[in-house]
Amino acid sequence: MSKLKLNRIKVVLVENNRTSKELANHLGKTVATVSRWCTNEYQPSIETLYEVSKYLKVDIRELLVSTANK
């Protein structure tokens, strides 16, 4: 079974010229944790997604994969 891609954190980081290391430092998380979010191995909590959206200055919905066409 393939892994579901539920978040777009990696894409939004690239679009905003930010690195996962910068995000990890800002959130007080390990680089490994953020890497797991970026590869969709694990998913951050809603609260953490909110903090990511504030850091990247994007709407929280931009961090999620749309389910409209699924």
mmCIF file of the N, C-alpha and C atoms, coordinates in Angstrom:
data_MODEL
# 
_entry.id   MODEL 
# 
loop_
_atom_site.group_PDB 
_atom_site.id 
_atom_site.type_symbol 
_atom_site.label_atom_id 
_atom_site.label_alt_id 
_atom_site.label_comp_id 
_atom_site.label_asym_id 
_atom_site.label_entity_id 
_atom_site.label_seq_id 
_atom_site.pdbx_PDB_ins_code 
_atom_site.Cartn_x 
_atom_site.Cartn_y 
_atom_site.Cartn_z 
_atom_site.occupancy 
_atom_site.B_iso_or_equiv 
_atom_site.pdbx_formal_charge 
_atom_site.auth_seq_id 
_atom_site.auth_comp_id 
_atom_site.auth_asym_id 
_atom_site.auth_atom_id 
_atom_site.pdbx_PDB_model_num 
ATOM 1   N N  . MET A 1 1  ? 0.839   -1.179 0.000  1.00 0.00 ? 1  MET A N  1 
ATOM 2   C CA . MET A 1 1  ? 0.000   0.000  0.000  1.00 0.00 ? 1  MET A CA 1 
ATOM 3   C C  . MET A 1 1  ? 0.887   1.247  0.000  1.00 0.00 ? 1  MET A C  1 
ATOM 4   N N  . SER A 1 2  ? 0.600   2.172  -0.882 1.00 0.00 ? 2  SER A N  1 
ATOM 5   C CA . SER A 1 2  ? 1.410   3.381  -0.967 1.00 0.00 ? 2  SER A CA 1 
ATOM 6   C C  . SER A 1 2  ? 1.022   4.372  0.126  1.00 0.00 ? 2  SER A C  1 
ATOM 7   N N  . LYS A 1 3  ? 1.986   5.179  0.472  1.00 0.00 ? 3  LYS A N  1 
ATOM 8   C CA . LYS A 1 3  ? 1.803   6.180  1.515  1.00 0.00 ? 3  LYS A CA 1 
ATOM 9   C C  . LYS A 1 3  ? 0.936   7.317  0.985  1.00 0.00 ? 3  LYS A C  1 
ATOM 10  N N  . LEU A 1 4  ? -0.064  7.731  1.755  1.00 0.00 ? 4  LEU A N  1 
ATOM 11  C CA . LEU A 1 4  ? -0.889  8.867  1.371  1.00 0.00 ? 4  LEU A CA 1 
ATOM 12  C C  . LEU A 1 4  ? -0.108  10.157 1.531  1.00 0.00 ? 4  LEU A C  1 
ATOM 13  N N  . LYS A 1 5  ? -0.197  11.010 0.535  1.00 0.00 ? 5  LYS A N  1 
ATOM 14  C CA . LYS A 1 5  ? 0.431   12.326 0.627  1.00 0.00 ? 5  LYS A CA 1 
ATOM 15  C C  . LYS A 1 5  ? -0.634  13.303 1.102  1.00 0.00 ? 5  LYS A C  1 
ATOM 16  N N  . LEU A 1 6  ? -0.591  13.611 2.388  1.00 0.00 ? 6  LEU A N  1 
ATOM 17  C CA . LEU A 1 6  ? -1.628  14.434 2.998  1.00 0.00 ? 6  LEU A CA 1 
ATOM 18  C C  . LEU A 1 6  ? -1.231  15.899 3.164  1.00 0.00 ? 6  LEU A C  1 
ATOM 19  N N  . ASN A 1 7  ? 0.077   16.153 3.199  1.00 0.00 ? 7  ASN A N  1 
ATOM 20  C CA . ASN A 1 7  ? 0.483   17.546 3.375  1.00 0.00 ? 7  ASN A CA 1 
ATOM 21  C C  . ASN A 1 7  ? 1.438   17.972 2.266  1.00 0.00 ? 7  ASN A C  1 
ATOM 22  N N  . ARG A 1 8  ? 1.565   19.275 2.111  1.00 0.00 ? 8  ARG A N  1 
ATOM 23  C CA . ARG A 1 8  ? 2.416   19.889 1.091  1.00 0.00 ? 8  ARG A CA 1 
ATOM 24  C C  . ARG A 1 8  ? 3.519   20.731 1.726  1.00 0.00 ? 8  ARG A C  1 
ATOM 25  N N  . ILE A 1 9  ? 3.930   20.374 2.917  1.00 0.00 ? 9  ILE A N  1 
ATOM 26  C CA . ILE A 1 9  ? 4.911   21.185 3.635  1.00 0.00 ? 9  ILE A CA 1 
ATOM 27  C C  . ILE A 1 9  ? 6.189   21.346 2.815  1.00 0.00 ? 9  ILE A C  1 
ATOM 28  N N  . LYS A 1 10 ? 6.694   20.274 2.255  1.00 0.00 ? 10 LYS A N  1 
ATOM 29  C CA . LYS A 1 10 ? 7.939   20.342 1.477  1.00 0.00 ? 10 LYS A CA 1 
ATOM 30  C C  . LYS A 1 10 ? 7.806   21.305 0.302  1.00 0.00 ? 10 LYS A C  1 
ATOM 31  N N  . VAL A 1 11 ? 6.687   21.215 -0.415 1.00 0.00 ? 11 VAL A N  1 
ATOM 32  C CA . VAL A 1 11 ? 6.453   22.078 -1.580 1.00 0.00 ? 11 VAL A CA 1 
ATOM 33  C C  . VAL A 1 11 ? 6.375   23.535 -1.161 1.00 0.00 ? 11 VAL A C  1 
ATOM 34  N N  . VAL A 1 12 ? 5.647   23.815 -0.095 1.00 0.00 ? 12 VAL A N  1 
ATOM 35  C CA . VAL A 1 12 ? 5.477   25.200 0.361  1.00 0.00 ? 12 VAL A CA 1 
ATOM 36  C C  . VAL A 1 12 ? 6.800   25.759 0.895  1.00 0.00 ? 12 VAL A C  1 
ATOM 37  N N  . LEU A 1 13 ? 7.605   24.931 1.539  1.00 0.00 ? 13 LEU A N  1 
ATOM 38  C CA . LEU A 1 13 ? 8.929   25.380 1.964  1.00 0.00 ? 13 LEU A CA 1 
ATOM 39  C C  . LEU A 1 13 ? 9.749   25.836 0.760  1.00 0.00 ? 13 LEU A C  1 
ATOM 40  N N  . VAL A 1 14 ? 9.751   25.031 -0.301 1.00 0.00 ? 14 VAL A N  1 
ATOM 41  C CA . VAL A 1 14 ? 10.509  25.369 -1.515 1.00 0.00 ? 14 VAL A CA 1 
ATOM 42  C C  . VAL A 1 14 ? 9.965   26.648 -2.141 1.00 0.00 ? 14 VAL A C  1 
ATOM 43  N N  . GLU A 1 15 ? 8.640   26.763 -2.216 1.00 0.00 ? 15 GLU A N  1 
ATOM 44  C CA . GLU A 1 15 ? 8.021   27.954 -2.801 1.00 0.00 ? 15 GLU A CA 1 
ATOM 45  C C  . GLU A 1 15 ? 8.401   29.223 -2.040 1.00 0.00 ? 15 GLU A C  1 
ATOM 46  N N  . ASN A 1 16 ? 8.667   29.085 -0.745 1.00 0.00 ? 16 ASN A N  1 
ATOM 47  C CA . ASN A 1 16 ? 9.001   30.233 0.101  1.00 0.00 ? 16 ASN A CA 1 
ATOM 48  C C  . ASN A 1 16 ? 10.501  30.350 0.381  1.00 0.00 ? 16 ASN A C  1 
ATOM 49  N N  . ASN A 1 17 ? 11.289  29.594 -0.372 1.00 0.00 ? 17 ASN A N  1 
ATOM 50  C CA . ASN A 1 17 ? 12.751  29.632 -0.214 1.00 0.00 ? 17 ASN A CA 1 
ATOM 51  C C  . ASN A 1 17 ? 13.195  29.417 1.226  1.00 0.00 ? 17 ASN A C  1 
ATOM 52  N N  . ARG A 1 18 ? 12.573  28.466 1.878  1.00 0.00 ? 18 ARG A N  1 
ATOM 53  C CA . ARG A 1 18 ? 12.921  28.106 3.258  1.00 0.00 ? 18 ARG A CA 1 
ATOM 54  C C  . ARG A 1 18 ? 13.389  26.662 3.286  1.00 0.00 ? 18 ARG A C  1 
ATOM 55  N N  . THR A 1 19 ? 14.115  26.295 4.314  1.00 0.00 ? 19 THR A N  1 
ATOM 56  C CA . THR A 1 19 ? 14.579  24.917 4.453  1.00 0.00 ? 19 THR A CA 1 
ATOM 57  C C  . THR A 1 19 ? 13.869  24.233 5.612  1.00 0.00 ? 19 THR A C  1 
ATOM 58  N N  . SER A 1 20 ? 13.919  22.921 5.593  1.00 0.00 ? 20 SER A N  1 
ATOM 59  C CA . SER A 1 20 ? 13.315  22.168 6.689  1.00 0.00 ? 20 SER A CA 1 
ATOM 60  C C  . SER A 1 20 ? 14.095  22.418 7.987  1.00 0.00 ? 20 SER A C  1 
ATOM 61  N N  . LYS A 1 21 ? 15.390  22.683 7.870  1.00 0.00 ? 21 LYS A N  1 
ATOM 62  C CA . LYS A 1 21 ? 16.193  22.983 9.059  1.00 0.00 ? 21 LYS A CA 1 
ATOM 63  C C  . LYS A 1 21 ? 15.743  24.292 9.692  1.00 0.00 ? 21 LYS A C  1 
ATOM 64  N N  . GLU A 1 22 ? 15.469  25.300 8.882  1.00 0.00 ? 22 GLU A N  1 
ATOM 65  C CA . GLU A 1 22 ? 14.978  26.578 9.405  1.00 0.00 ? 22 GLU A CA 1 
ATOM 66  C C  . GLU A 1 22 ? 13.635  26.387 10.103 1.00 0.00 ? 22 GLU A C  1 
ATOM 67  N N  . LEU A 1 23 ? 12.759  25.602 9.482  1.00 0.00 ? 23 LEU A N  1 
ATOM 68  C CA . LEU A 1 23 ? 11.444  25.338 10.081 1.00 0.00 ? 23 LEU A CA 1 
ATOM 69  C C  . LEU A 1 23 ? 11.602  24.599 11.404 1.00 0.00 ? 23 LEU A C  1 
ATOM 70  N N  . ALA A 1 24 ? 12.461  23.598 11.422 1.00 0.00 ? 24 ALA A N  1 
ATOM 71  C CA . ALA A 1 24 ? 12.691  22.834 12.655 1.00 0.00 ? 24 ALA A CA 1 
ATOM 72  C C  . ALA A 1 24 ? 13.194  23.744 13.772 1.00 0.00 ? 24 ALA A C  1 
ATOM 73  N N  . ASN A 1 25 ? 14.147  24.610 13.457 1.00 0.00 ? 25 ASN A N  1 
ATOM 74  C CA . ASN A 1 25 ? 14.667  25.537 14.463 1.00 0.00 ? 25 ASN A CA 1 
ATOM 75  C C  . ASN A 1 25 ? 13.584  26.469 14.980 1.00 0.00 ? 25 ASN A C  1 
ATOM 76  N N  . HIS A 1 26 ? 12.754  26.979 14.071 1.00 0.00 ? 26 HIS A N  1 
ATOM 77  C CA . HIS A 1 26 ? 11.685  27.898 14.464 1.00 0.00 ? 26 HIS A CA 1 
ATOM 78  C C  . HIS A 1 26 ? 10.671  27.221 15.394 1.00 0.00 ? 26 HIS A C  1 
ATOM 79  N N  . LEU A 1 27 ? 10.339  25.973 15.082 1.00 0.00 ? 27 LEU A N  1 
ATOM 80  C CA . LEU A 1 27 ? 9.324   25.258 15.859 1.00 0.00 ? 27 LEU A CA 1 
ATOM 81  C C  . LEU A 1 27 ? 9.883   24.557 17.092 1.00 0.00 ? 27 LEU A C  1 
ATOM 82  N N  . GLY A 1 28 ? 11.211  24.494 17.195 1.00 0.00 ? 28 GLY A N  1 
ATOM 83  C CA . GLY A 1 28 ? 11.805  23.764 18.314 1.00 0.00 ? 28 GLY A CA 1 
ATOM 84  C C  . GLY A 1 28 ? 11.679  22.264 18.152 1.00 0.00 ? 28 GLY A C  1 
ATOM 85  N N  . LYS A 1 29 ? 11.656  21.798 16.916 1.00 0.00 ? 29 LYS A N  1 
ATOM 86  C CA . LYS A 1 29 ? 11.556  20.370 16.602 1.00 0.00 ? 29 LYS A CA 1 
ATOM 87  C C  . LYS A 1 29 ? 12.887  19.904 16.030 1.00 0.00 ? 29 LYS A C  1 
ATOM 88  N N  . THR A 1 30 ? 13.084  18.604 15.958 1.00 0.00 ? 30 THR A N  1 
ATOM 89  C CA . THR A 1 30 ? 14.301  18.089 15.347 1.00 0.00 ? 30 THR A CA 1 
ATOM 90  C C  . THR A 1 30 ? 14.164  18.137 13.824 1.00 0.00 ? 30 THR A C  1 
ATOM 91  N N  . VAL A 1 31 ? 15.297  18.179 13.156 1.00 0.00 ? 31 VAL A N  1 
ATOM 92  C CA . VAL A 1 31 ? 15.303  18.158 11.697 1.00 0.00 ? 31 VAL A CA 1 
ATOM 93  C C  . VAL A 1 31 ? 14.687  16.852 11.205 1.00 0.00 ? 31 VAL A C  1 
ATOM 94  N N  . ALA A 1 32 ? 14.917  15.770 11.927 1.00 0.00 ? 32 ALA A N  1 
ATOM 95  C CA . ALA A 1 32 ? 14.362  14.470 11.547 1.00 0.00 ? 32 ALA A CA 1 
ATOM 96  C C  . ALA A 1 32 ? 12.833  14.487 11.584 1.00 0.00 ? 32 ALA A C  1 
ATOM 97  N N  . THR A 1 33 ? 12.269  15.136 12.579 1.00 0.00 ? 33 THR A N  1 
ATOM 98  C CA . THR A 1 33 ? 10.809  15.229 12.680 1.00 0.00 ? 33 THR A CA 1 
ATOM 99  C C  . THR A 1 33 ? 10.237  15.977 11.489 1.00 0.00 ? 33 THR A C  1 
ATOM 100 N N  . VAL A 1 34 ? 10.810  17.122 11.164 1.00 0.00 ? 34 VAL A N  1 
ATOM 101 C CA . VAL A 1 34 ? 10.323  17.911 10.030 1.00 0.00 ? 34 VAL A CA 1 
ATOM 102 C C  . VAL A 1 34 ? 10.522  17.137 8.734  1.00 0.00 ? 34 VAL A C  1 
ATOM 103 N N  . SER A 1 35 ? 11.613  16.406 8.622  1.00 0.00 ? 35 SER A N  1 
ATOM 104 C CA . SER A 1 35 ? 11.857  15.588 7.438  1.00 0.00 ? 35 SER A CA 1 
ATOM 105 C C  . SER A 1 35 ? 10.761  14.537 7.264  1.00 0.00 ? 35 SER A C  1 
ATOM 106 N N  . ARG A 1 36 ? 10.334  13.946 8.350  1.00 0.00 ? 36 ARG A N  1 
ATOM 107 C CA . ARG A 1 36 ? 9.256   12.940 8.288  1.00 0.00 ? 36 ARG A CA 1 
ATOM 108 C C  . ARG A 1 36 ? 7.938   13.568 7.852  1.00 0.00 ? 36 ARG A C  1 
ATOM 109 N N  . TRP A 1 37 ? 7.696   14.816 8.255  1.00 0.00 ? 37 TRP A N  1 
ATOM 110 C CA . TRP A 1 37 ? 6.499   15.515 7.773  1.00 0.00 ? 37 TRP A CA 1 
ATOM 111 C C  . TRP A 1 37 ? 6.618   15.769 6.278  1.00 0.00 ? 37 TRP A C  1 
ATOM 112 N N  . CYS A 1 38 ? 7.801   16.215 5.855  1.00 0.00 ? 38 CYS A N  1 
ATOM 113 C CA . CYS A 1 38 ? 8.009   16.567 4.440  1.00 0.00 ? 38 CYS A CA 1 
ATOM 114 C C  . CYS A 1 38 ? 7.874   15.362 3.517  1.00 0.00 ? 38 CYS A C  1 
ATOM 115 N N  . THR A 1 39 ? 8.191   14.187 4.019  1.00 0.00 ? 39 THR A N  1 
ATOM 116 C CA . THR A 1 39 ? 8.063   12.972 3.210  1.00 0.00 ? 39 THR A CA 1 
ATOM 117 C C  . THR A 1 39 ? 6.725   12.270 3.444  1.00 0.00 ? 39 THR A C  1 
ATOM 118 N N  . ASN A 1 40 ? 5.883   12.866 4.269  1.00 0.00 ? 40 ASN A N  1 
ATOM 119 C CA . ASN A 1 40 ? 4.570   12.325 4.606  1.00 0.00 ? 40 ASN A CA 1 
ATOM 120 C C  . ASN A 1 40 ? 4.646   10.978 5.328  1.00 0.00 ? 40 ASN A C  1 
ATOM 121 N N  . GLU A 1 41 ? 5.792   10.719 5.963  1.00 0.00 ? 41 GLU A N  1 
ATOM 122 C CA . GLU A 1 41 ? 5.925   9.517  6.777  1.00 0.00 ? 41 GLU A CA 1 
ATOM 123 C C  . GLU A 1 41 ? 5.064   9.656  8.038  1.00 0.00 ? 41 GLU A C  1 
ATOM 124 N N  . TYR A 1 42 ? 5.076   10.863 8.591  1.00 0.00 ? 42 TYR A N  1 
ATOM 125 C CA . TYR A 1 42 ? 4.242   11.222 9.739  1.00 0.00 ? 42 TYR A CA 1 
ATOM 126 C C  . TYR A 1 42 ? 3.556   12.534 9.422  1.00 0.00 ? 42 TYR A C  1 
ATOM 127 N N  . GLN A 1 43 ? 2.481   12.817 10.163 1.00 0.00 ? 43 GLN A N  1 
ATOM 128 C CA . GLN A 1 43 ? 1.748   14.068 9.961  1.00 0.00 ? 43 GLN A CA 1 
ATOM 129 C C  . GLN A 1 43 ? 1.807   14.903 11.236 1.00 0.00 ? 43 GLN A C  1 
ATOM 130 N N  . PRO A 1 44 ? 2.013   16.202 11.081 1.00 0.00 ? 44 PRO A N  1 
ATOM 131 C CA . PRO A 1 44 ? 2.004   17.076 12.258 1.00 0.00 ? 44 PRO A CA 1 
ATOM 132 C C  . PRO A 1 44 ? 0.574   17.269 12.767 1.00 0.00 ? 44 PRO A C  1 
ATOM 133 N N  . SER A 1 45 ? 0.468   17.689 13.999 1.00 0.00 ? 45 SER A N  1 
ATOM 134 C CA . SER A 1 45 ? -0.848  17.992 14.562 1.00 0.00 ? 45 SER A CA 1 
ATOM 135 C C  . SER A 1 45 ? -1.422  19.230 13.884 1.00 0.00 ? 45 SER A C  1 
ATOM 136 N N  . ILE A 1 46 ? -2.697  19.449 14.060 1.00 0.00 ? 46 ILE A N  1 
ATOM 137 C CA . ILE A 1 46 ? -3.349  20.643 13.518 1.00 0.00 ? 46 ILE A CA 1 
ATOM 138 C C  . ILE A 1 46 ? -2.702  21.897 14.108 1.00 0.00 ? 46 ILE A C  1 
ATOM 139 N N  . GLU A 1 47 ? -2.403  21.843 15.394 1.00 0.00 ? 47 GLU A N  1 
ATOM 140 C CA . GLU A 1 47 ? -1.770  22.984 16.047 1.00 0.00 ? 47 GLU A CA 1 
ATOM 141 C C  . GLU A 1 47 ? -0.410  23.288 15.422 1.00 0.00 ? 47 GLU A C  1 
ATOM 142 N N  . THR A 1 48 ? 0.342   22.237 15.120 1.00 0.00 ? 48 THR A N  1 
ATOM 143 C CA . THR A 1 48 ? 1.652   22.423 14.499 1.00 0.00 ? 48 THR A CA 1 
ATOM 144 C C  . THR A 1 48 ? 1.502   22.937 13.075 1.00 0.00 ? 48 THR A C  1 
ATOM 145 N N  . LEU A 1 49 ? 0.526   22.423 12.332 1.00 0.00 ? 49 LEU A N  1 
ATOM 146 C CA . LEU A 1 49 ? 0.271   22.936 10.984 1.00 0.00 ? 49 LEU A CA 1 
ATOM 147 C C  . LEU A 1 49 ? -0.033  24.427 11.032 1.00 0.00 ? 49 LEU A C  1 
ATOM 148 N N  . TYR A 1 50 ? -0.774  24.836 12.036 1.00 0.00 ? 50 TYR A N  1 
ATOM 149 C CA . TYR A 1 50 ? -1.085  26.256 12.205 1.00 0.00 ? 50 TYR A CA 1 
ATOM 150 C C  . TYR A 1 50 ? 0.198   27.060 12.412 1.00 0.00 ? 50 TYR A C  1 
ATOM 151 N N  . GLU A 1 51 ? 1.098   26.557 13.256 1.00 0.00 ? 51 GLU A N  1 
ATOM 152 C CA . GLU A 1 51 ? 2.366   27.244 13.505 1.00 0.00 ? 51 GLU A CA 1 
ATOM 153 C C  . GLU A 1 51 ? 3.219   27.295 12.234 1.00 0.00 ? 51 GLU A C  1 
ATOM 154 N N  . VAL A 1 52 ? 3.205   26.218 11.460 1.00 0.00 ? 52 VAL A N  1 
ATOM 155 C CA . VAL A 1 52 ? 3.938   26.187 10.185 1.00 0.00 ? 52 VAL A CA 1 
ATOM 156 C C  . VAL A 1 52 ? 3.365   27.242 9.242  1.00 0.00 ? 52 VAL A C  1 
ATOM 157 N N  . SER A 1 53 ? 2.040   27.319 9.172  1.00 0.00 ? 53 SER A N  1 
ATOM 158 C CA . SER A 1 53 ? 1.406   28.291 8.272  1.00 0.00 ? 53 SER A CA 1 
ATOM 159 C C  . SER A 1 53 ? 1.750   29.729 8.676  1.00 0.00 ? 53 SER A C  1 
ATOM 160 N N  . LYS A 1 54 ? 1.798   29.992 9.970  1.00 0.00 ? 54 LYS A N  1 
ATOM 161 C CA . LYS A 1 54 ? 2.180   31.327 10.433 1.00 0.00 ? 54 LYS A CA 1 
ATOM 162 C C  . LYS A 1 54 ? 3.631   31.628 10.051 1.00 0.00 ? 54 LYS A C  1 
ATOM 163 N N  . TYR A 1 55 ? 4.514   30.664 10.246 1.00 0.00 ? 55 TYR A N  1 
ATOM 164 C CA . TYR A 1 55 ? 5.930   30.852 9.929  1.00 0.00 ? 55 TYR A CA 1 
ATOM 165 C C  . TYR A 1 55 ? 6.128   31.120 8.436  1.00 0.00 ? 55 TYR A C  1 
ATOM 166 N N  . LEU A 1 56 ? 5.401   30.377 7.597  1.00 0.00 ? 56 LEU A N  1 
ATOM 167 C CA . LEU A 1 56 ? 5.544   30.523 6.144  1.00 0.00 ? 56 LEU A CA 1 
ATOM 168 C C  . LEU A 1 56 ? 4.641   31.613 5.569  1.00 0.00 ? 56 LEU A C  1 
ATOM 169 N N  . LYS A 1 57 ? 3.799   32.201 6.415  1.00 0.00 ? 57 LYS A N  1 
ATOM 170 C CA . LYS A 1 57 ? 2.879   33.263 6.001  1.00 0.00 ? 57 LYS A CA 1 
ATOM 171 C C  . LYS A 1 57 ? 1.972   32.816 4.853  1.00 0.00 ? 57 LYS A C  1 
ATOM 172 N N  . VAL A 1 58 ? 1.366   31.629 5.069  1.00 0.00 ? 58 VAL A N  1 
ATOM 173 C CA . VAL A 1 58 ? 0.412   31.090 4.097  1.00 0.00 ? 58 VAL A CA 1 
ATOM 174 C C  . VAL A 1 58 ? -0.838  30.649 4.840  1.00 0.00 ? 58 VAL A C  1 
ATOM 175 N N  . ASP A 1 59 ? -1.919  30.535 4.108  1.00 0.00 ? 59 ASP A N  1 
ATOM 176 C CA . ASP A 1 59 ? -3.150  29.978 4.673  1.00 0.00 ? 59 ASP A CA 1 
ATOM 177 C C  . ASP A 1 59 ? -2.890  28.514 5.006  1.00 0.00 ? 59 ASP A C  1 
ATOM 178 N N  . ILE A 1 60 ? -3.386  28.051 6.124  1.00 0.00 ? 60 ILE A N  1 
ATOM 179 C CA . ILE A 1 60 ? -3.153  26.668 6.549  1.00 0.00 ? 60 ILE A CA 1 
ATOM 180 C C  . ILE A 1 60 ? -3.614  25.668 5.480  1.00 0.00 ? 60 ILE A C  1 
ATOM 181 N N  . ARG A 1 61 ? -4.618  26.048 4.702  1.00 0.00 ? 61 ARG A N  1 
ATOM 182 C CA . ARG A 1 61 ? -5.129  25.140 3.661  1.00 0.00 ? 61 ARG A CA 1 
ATOM 183 C C  . ARG A 1 61 ? -4.104  24.884 2.567  1.00 0.00 ? 61 ARG A C  1 
ATOM 184 N N  . GLU A 1 62 ? -3.152  25.796 2.398  1.00 0.00 ? 62 GLU A N  1 
ATOM 185 C CA . GLU A 1 62 ? -2.102  25.595 1.397  1.00 0.00 ? 62 GLU A CA 1 
ATOM 186 C C  . GLU A 1 62 ? -1.140  24.476 1.794  1.00 0.00 ? 62 GLU A C  1 
ATOM 187 N N  . LEU A 1 63 ? -1.162  24.098 3.054  1.00 0.00 ? 63 LEU A N  1 
ATOM 188 C CA . LEU A 1 63 ? -0.282  23.033 3.532  1.00 0.00 ? 63 LEU A CA 1 
ATOM 189 C C  . LEU A 1 63 ? -0.895  21.651 3.377  1.00 0.00 ? 63 LEU A C  1 
ATOM 190 N N  . LEU A 1 64 ? -2.142  21.597 2.978  1.00 0.00 ? 64 LEU A N  1 
ATOM 191 C CA . LEU A 1 64 ? -2.849  20.322 2.859  1.00 0.00 ? 64 LEU A CA 1 
ATOM 192 C C  . LEU A 1 64 ? -3.126  19.985 1.398  1.00 0.00 ? 64 LEU A C  1 
ATOM 193 N N  . VAL A 1 65 ? -3.136  18.702 1.098  1.00 0.00 ? 65 VAL A N  1 
ATOM 194 C CA . VAL A 1 65 ? -3.489  18.240 -0.234 1.00 0.00 ? 65 VAL A CA 1 
ATOM 195 C C  . VAL A 1 65 ? -5.004  18.296 -0.375 1.00 0.00 ? 65 VAL A C  1 
ATOM 196 N N  . SER A 1 66 ? -5.473  18.842 -1.473 1.00 0.00 ? 66 SER A N  1 
ATOM 197 C CA . SER A 1 66 ? -6.911  18.955 -1.702 1.00 0.00 ? 66 SER A CA 1 
ATOM 198 C C  . SER A 1 66 ? -7.540  17.574 -1.849 1.00 0.00 ? 66 SER A C  1 
ATOM 199 N N  . THR A 1 67 ? -8.711  17.413 -1.272 1.00 0.00 ? 67 THR A N  1 
ATOM 200 C CA . THR A 1 67 ? -9.450  16.153 -1.429 1.00 0.00 ? 67 THR A CA 1 
ATOM 201 C C  . THR A 1 67 ? -10.614 16.319 -2.383 1.00 0.00 ? 67 THR A C  1 
ATOM 202 N N  . ALA A 1 68 ? -10.736 17.467 -2.998 1.00 0.00 ? 68 ALA A N  1 
ATOM 203 C CA . ALA A 1 68 ? -11.874 17.774 -3.878 1.00 0.00 ? 68 ALA A CA 1 
ATOM 204 C C  . ALA A 1 68 ? -11.966 16.823 -5.066 1.00 0.00 ? 68 ALA A C  1 
ATOM 205 N N  . ASN A 1 69 ? -10.831 16.393 -5.597 1.00 0.00 ? 69 ASN A N  1 
ATOM 206 C CA . ASN A 1 69 ? -10.844 15.553 -6.793 1.00 0.00 ? 69 ASN A CA 1 
ATOM 207 C C  . ASN A 1 69 ? -10.616 14.080 -6.484 1.00 0.00 ? 69 ASN A C  1 
ATOM 208 N N  . LYS A 1 70 ? -10.742 13.684 -5.250 1.00 0.00 ? 70 LYS A N  1 
ATOM 209 C CA . LYS A 1 70 ? -10.452 12.284 -4.891 1.00 0.00 ? 70 LYS A CA 1 
ATOM 210 C C  . LYS A 1 70 ? -11.694 11.492 -4.686 1.00 0.00 ? 70 LYS A C  1 
# 
